[in-house]
Amino acid sequence: MSQPSTLRFAAHESTVRRVAAGLALALSLGLMAGLDHVADRQYDEAWLAQSDNAPTQVVVITAKRPAA
């Protein structure tokens, strides 16, 4: 009896899967890094916009009562 021959695609299937997984990983990490950068910029812009619009009010609490 002869051994069954391996199809050409089946022999290269693991290589194709590894390449596809590598490309998907690179694309996913690139998108996540881009979104992280955009989120950081929007957070900084929102922080600066809040500080420029209105005066800041500070409340100081002391342990003494004011004289009546």
C-alpha positions as CSV (number, residue, x, y, z in Angstrom):
1,M,0.0,0.0,0.0
2,S,1.2,3.4,-0.8
3,Q,1.1,6.3,1.7
4,P,-1.5,9.0,0.9
5,S,0.1,12.1,-0.5
6,T,-0.3,15.4,1.2
7,L,-2.0,18.1,-0.8
8,R,0.0,21.1,-1.6
9,F,-2.4,23.5,0.2
10,A,-2.5,21.2,3.3
11,A,1.3,21.3,3.4
12,H,1.4,25.1,3.4
13,E,-1.8,25.6,5.5
14,S,0.1,26.2,8.8
15,T,2.3,28.8,7.1
16,V,-0.7,30.6,5.7
17,R,-2.4,30.6,9.0
18,R,0.7,31.9,10.8
19,V,1.1,34.7,8.2
20,A,-2.5,35.6,8.5
21,A,-2.4,35.6,12.3
22,G,0.8,37.8,12.3
23,L,-0.8,40.3,10.0
24,A,-4.0,40.4,12.1
25,L,-1.9,40.9,15.2
26,A,0.1,43.7,13.6
27,L,-3.0,45.4,12.3
28,S,-4.8,45.1,15.7
29,L,-1.8,46.5,17.6
30,G,-1.5,49.4,15.2
31,L,-5.1,50.3,15.5
32,M,-5.0,50.1,19.3
33,A,-1.9,52.4,19.4
34,G,-3.7,54.9,17.1
35,L,-6.8,54.9,19.3
36,D,-4.7,55.3,22.4
37,H,-3.0,58.4,20.8
38,V,-6.3,59.9,19.8
39,A,-7.8,59.3,23.3
40,D,-4.8,61.0,24.9
41,R,-5.1,64.0,22.7
42,Q,-8.9,64.3,23.3
43,Y,-8.4,64.0,27.1
44,D,-5.7,66.7,27.1
45,E,-7.9,69.0,24.9
46,A,-10.9,68.5,27.2
47,W,-8.8,69.2,30.3
48,L,-7.4,72.4,28.8
49,A,-10.9,73.5,27.6
50,Q,-12.3,73.2,31.1
51,S,-9.5,75.2,32.7
52,D,-9.9,78.1,30.2
53,N,-13.6,78.6,30.3
54,A,-14.5,79.4,33.9
55,P,-12.8,80.7,36.9
56,T,-11.8,78.1,39.5
57,Q,-13.4,78.2,42.9
58,V,-11.4,77.1,45.9
59,V,-13.0,76.1,49.2
60,V,-10.8,76.2,52.3
61,I,-12.1,74.3,55.4
62,T,-10.6,75.2,58.8
63,A,-11.2,73.8,62.2
64,K,-12.1,77.2,63.7
65,R,-15.4,79.0,63.6
66,P,-15.4,82.6,62.5
67,A,-16.2,85.2,65.2
68,A,-20.0,85.8,65.4
